[in-house]
Amino acid sequence: MSDVVCGNFAQSHWGPWPPDAIRVVNWNIDRGLRLPEVVDFLASQKADLLVLQEVDLNARRTGYRNIAEQIARKLKMNYVFGREFQELAQGSRTSPAYHGQATLSRWRVRNPRVIRFAHQSDFWRPRWYLPRLSVLQERLGGRIALVTEVQVDQRRLAVYNMHLESRGEDDLRVAQLSETLKDSATLAGKLPILLAGDLNFDISRMAPASALQRLGFRSAVKLPSPHTTTARGLLRHRYTVDWAYAWGPVEPMRGQVHGGVFASDHFPISFTLRFDA
């Protein structure tokens, strides 16, 4: 399978022309296990751009559906799916299953590509002595950033859709974030940039927050951010791991964590990106 899969279902975009702002939702949708509720929330937001993580394609657990395409069709949006892992216990030899990120837009999506991080955990790789059970989540592949350019009339916006490693130490996640920032530096000065995703650590409390600030990135949600996951584990901890940052001639406004939406084990983030005149 190619690293990216695309589909175009958007209709003509009605509204201010050219638009001076777009509405964005960033969300880890937990594979799309509760797809009707996911779609209901996304439809309610009337968003122009969706940045989604943990999206299934042809996996048994989600009915062998292309989750990104299902959402795109229902909301009449264009989409790009970036392949993160092949899920070995969710498909078959002749019909493999995949898992990754999806970026959806009411506007044209251009130049999709995947950054497959050089720094990876080996936690997910298959081992000969382990049975192929879904609970073990044996996988081929590795964490990625899905990079796209959204064409909003005469304006372009670079979107980095990230899912950093959930296993291992924060040093690994910082290394993966650094790879993303290094890539985004090649676009600095050319077009505005949105970094968003499930980073699997609280970026506001670590050195990366200072690095992002020095580079000119602004958080889309007010700091300190509310937690962005439901309660997890034996001690029922909640975590703040989902983030969005903007750079360049765009301003993130009205950021919100939707803590009452339980269609996933993560809460969605919504905000508006206003283009500078």
C-alpha positions as CSV (number, residue, x, y, z in Angstrom):
1,M,0.0,0.0,0.0
2,S,1.1,3.6,-0.7
3,D,2.0,5.8,2.3
4,V,-1.0,8.0,1.4
5,V,-4.6,7.4,0.2
6,C,-6.7,10.3,-1.0
7,G,-10.3,11.0,-1.9
8,N,-12.2,14.1,-3.0
9,F,-15.8,14.6,-1.9
10,A,-16.0,18.3,-1.2
11,Q,-18.6,20.5,-2.9
12,S,-18.2,24.2,-3.7
13,H,-17.3,26.1,-0.5
14,W,-19.9,28.7,0.3
15,G,-19.2,31.7,2.5
16,P,-16.9,34.7,2.6
17,W,-14.6,34.8,-0.5
18,P,-11.8,34.7,0.1
19,P,-12.3,33.5,3.7
20,D,-10.5,35.4,6.4
21,A,-10.6,32.5,8.8
22,I,-11.2,28.8,8.9
23,R,-12.5,26.5,11.7
24,V,-10.3,23.5,12.7
25,V,-10.8,20.4,14.8
26,N,-7.9,18.3,16.0
27,W,-8.9,14.9,17.5
28,N,-7.6,11.4,18.2
29,I,-10.8,9.4,17.3
30,D,-9.7,6.1,18.8
31,R,-9.7,4.2,15.5
32,G,-13.3,5.3,14.7
33,L,-14.8,2.7,17.0
34,R,-17.7,5.0,17.7
35,L,-18.0,6.4,14.2
36,P,-21.6,7.7,14.3
37,E,-20.9,9.7,17.4
38,V,-17.6,10.9,15.9
39,V,-19.4,12.1,12.8
40,D,-22.2,13.7,14.7
41,F,-19.7,15.9,16.7
42,L,-17.6,16.8,13.7
43,A,-20.8,17.8,11.8
44,S,-21.9,20.0,14.7
45,Q,-18.6,21.9,14.5
46,K,-19.0,22.9,10.8
47,A,-15.2,22.8,10.5
48,D,-13.3,23.5,7.4
49,L,-10.3,21.4,8.4
50,L,-10.1,18.2,10.4
51,V,-6.8,16.8,11.8
52,L,-7.5,13.3,13.0
53,Q,-5.3,10.6,14.6
54,E,-5.8,6.9,15.2
55,V,-7.8,6.3,12.0
56,D,-8.5,2.8,10.8
57,L,-8.5,1.4,7.2
58,N,-9.9,-2.1,6.6
59,A,-9.5,-3.2,10.2
60,R,-11.8,-5.9,11.7
61,R,-12.5,-3.9,14.8
62,T,-14.1,-1.1,12.8
63,G,-16.0,-3.3,10.3
64,Y,-13.3,-3.3,7.6
65,R,-14.2,0.3,6.7
66,N,-12.1,3.1,5.4
67,I,-12.9,5.4,8.3
68,A,-11.4,8.6,6.8
69,E,-13.4,8.1,3.6
70,Q,-16.6,7.4,5.5
71,I,-16.2,10.7,7.4
72,A,-15.2,12.6,4.2
73,R,-18.2,11.3,2.3
74,K,-20.7,12.1,5.2
75,L,-19.2,15.6,5.7
76,K,-18.5,16.3,2.0
77,M,-14.8,16.9,2.4
78,N,-11.6,16.0,0.7
79,Y,-9.3,13.7,2.6
80,V,-5.7,12.3,2.8
81,F,-4.9,9.2,4.9
82,G,-1.3,8.6,6.0
83,R,-0.3,5.0,6.7
84,E,1.3,4.7,10.1
85,F,1.1,1.0,10.8
86,Q,-0.1,-2.2,9.2
87,E,-2.2,-3.9,11.9
88,L,-1.2,-7.5,11.7
89,A,-4.0,-8.9,13.9
90,Q,-6.8,-6.8,12.3
91,G,-6.6,-7.9,8.6
92,S,-5.5,-10.9,6.6
93,R,-2.6,-11.9,4.3
94,T,-4.8,-11.0,1.3
95,S,-6.6,-8.0,2.8
96,P,-4.3,-6.1,5.2
97,A,-5.5,-3.6,7.7
98,Y,-3.9,-0.2,8.4
99,H,-3.9,2.5,11.0
100,G,-2.8,6.1,10.7
101,Q,-3.7,9.8,10.4
102,A,-6.2,11.6,8.3
103,T,-6.4,15.3,7.3
104,L,-9.8,16.4,5.8
105,S,-10.6,19.7,4.2
106,R,-13.4,21.5,2.5
107,W,-10.7,22.9,0.3
108,R,-8.2,21.3,-2.1
109,V,-5.5,19.3,-0.4
110,R,-2.2,19.3,-2.2
111,N,1.3,17.6,-2.0
112,P,0.6,15.0,0.6
113,R,3.6,13.1,2.1
114,V,4.6,11.2,5.2
115,I,7.5,11.9,7.5
116,R,8.3,8.4,8.9
117,F,10.4,9.3,12.0
118,A,13.9,8.0,12.2
119,H,13.5,7.7,16.0
120,Q,11.0,4.8,16.7
121,S,10.1,2.4,19.5
122,D,10.4,-1.3,18.8
123,F,7.5,-2.0,21.2
124,W,5.0,-2.8,18.4
125,R,7.1,-5.1,16.2
126,P,6.1,-8.7,15.9
127,R,8.0,-11.4,17.8
128,W,8.0,-15.0,16.7
129,Y,7.2,-16.3,20.2
130,L,4.0,-14.2,20.6
131,P,0.6,-15.2,19.2
132,R,-1.0,-12.8,16.7
133,L,-3.7,-11.5,19.0
134,S,-5.4,-8.1,18.7
135,V,-4.7,-7.3,22.4
136,L,-0.9,-7.4,21.6
137,Q,-1.3,-4.9,18.7
138,E,1.6,-6.3,16.7
139,R,2.4,-3.9,13.8
140,L,4.7,-3.1,10.9
141,G,5.6,0.5,10.3
142,G,6.2,3.4,12.7
143,R,5.0,6.8,13.9
144,I,4.6,9.5,11.4
145,A,3.7,13.1,10.7
146,L,1.3,13.4,7.7
147,V,2.1,16.6,5.9
148,T,-0.4,18.3,3.5
149,E,-1.0,21.7,2.0
150,V,-4.5,23.1,2.1
151,Q,-5.3,25.5,-0.7
152,V,-7.8,28.1,0.7
153,D,-8.5,30.3,-2.4
154,Q,-5.2,32.1,-3.0
155,R,-3.8,31.1,0.4
156,R,-2.0,27.9,1.3
157,L,-1.6,26.4,4.8
158,A,0.9,23.7,5.6
159,V,-0.6,21.1,8.0
160,Y,1.5,18.7,10.0
161,N,-0.7,16.0,11.5
162,M,1.4,14.3,14.2
163,H,1.0,11.1,16.3
164,L,4.1,10.8,18.5
165,E,5.0,7.5,20.3
166,S,2.9,6.4,23.2
167,R,5.6,4.0,24.5
168,G,9.0,4.8,25.7
169,E,10.4,8.0,27.4
170,D,9.7,11.6,26.6
171,D,13.1,11.8,25.0
172,L,11.8,9.7,22.1
173,R,8.7,12.0,21.7
174,V,10.9,15.1,21.8
175,A,13.2,13.6,19.1
176,Q,10.1,12.9,16.9
177,L,8.8,16.4,17.5
178,S,12.3,17.8,16.6
179,E,12.2,15.9,13.3
180,T,8.8,17.6,12.5
181,L,10.1,21.0,13.4
182,K,13.2,20.5,11.2
183,D,11.0,19.6,8.3
184,S,8.6,22.6,8.9
185,A,11.6,24.9,8.9
186,T,12.0,24.3,5.2
187,L,8.6,25.9,4.7
188,A,9.1,28.9,7.1
189,G,8.7,32.1,5.2
190,K,6.9,30.4,2.4
191,L,3.5,29.7,3.9
192,P,1.8,29.5,7.3
193,I,2.1,26.3,9.3
194,L,-0.2,24.3,11.6
195,L,1.3,21.7,13.9
196,A,-1.4,19.5,15.5
197,G,-1.9,16.1,16.8
198,D,-1.7,13.6,19.7
199,L,1.8,14.2,21.0
200,N,1.5,11.8,23.9
201,F,3.0,14.2,26.4
202,D,2.3,17.5,28.0
203,I,4.3,19.8,25.8
204,S,3.5,22.9,27.8
205,R,5.6,21.7,30.8
206,M,8.8,20.8,29.0
207,A,11.7,22.4,27.1
208,P,9.9,21.8,23.7
209,A,7.4,24.5,24.7
210,S,10.2,27.0,25.0
211,A,11.6,25.8,21.6
212,L,8.2,26.3,19.9
213,Q,7.9,29.7,21.4
214,R,11.3,30.7,20.3
215,L,10.5,29.6,16.8
216,G,7.3,31.7,16.8
217,F,4.7,29.0,17.2
218,R,1.5,30.0,19.2
219,S,-0.7,27.5,21.0
220,A,-4.3,27.2,19.8
221,V,-5.6,26.5,23.3
222,K,-5.0,28.7,26.3
223,L,-2.2,27.5,28.6
224,P,-2.3,25.7,30.8
225,S,-4.6,23.5,28.8
226,P,-7.3,21.3,30.3
227,H,-6.8,17.6,30.2
228,T,-7.5,16.1,26.8
229,T,-8.0,12.4,27.6
230,T,-10.6,10.5,29.6
231,A,-9.5,8.8,32.8
232,R,-7.1,6.0,32.2
233,G,-5.4,3.1,34.1
234,L,-5.9,1.8,37.5
235,L,-5.3,5.2,39.1
236,R,-7.7,6.8,36.6
237,H,-5.3,9.5,35.5
238,R,-6.2,12.1,32.9
239,Y,-3.6,13.6,30.6
240,T,-3.0,16.6,28.5
241,V,-1.4,15.2,25.3
242,D,-3.3,16.7,22.3
243,W,-2.0,20.0,21.0
244,A,-2.2,22.5,18.1
245,Y,0.3,25.3,17.3
246,A,0.3,27.9,14.5
247,W,3.2,29.8,12.9
248,G,3.3,32.6,10.4
249,P,0.6,35.0,9.2
250,V,-2.2,33.2,10.9
251,E,-3.6,33.6,14.4
252,P,-5.3,30.8,16.4
253,M,-8.4,32.1,18.2
254,R,-11.2,30.7,20.4
255,G,-9.4,27.5,21.3
256,Q,-11.5,25.0,23.2
257,V,-11.1,21.4,24.6
258,H,-14.5,19.7,24.4
259,G,-14.4,17.8,27.6
260,G,-17.9,16.5,27.4
261,V,-17.5,14.6,24.2
262,F,-17.0,10.9,24.9
263,A,-16.9,9.4,21.4
264,S,-13.2,8.6,21.9
265,D,-10.7,8.2,24.8
266,H,-9.4,11.7,23.8
267,F,-11.4,14.9,23.8
268,P,-11.5,17.0,20.6
269,I,-9.8,20.4,20.3
270,S,-11.5,23.1,18.2
271,F,-10.2,26.6,17.2
272,T,-10.3,29.2,14.5
273,L,-7.4,30.2,12.4
274,R,-7.6,33.8,11.2
275,F,-5.5,34.7,8.2
276,D,-3.6,38.0,8.5
277,A,-4.6,40.6,5.9
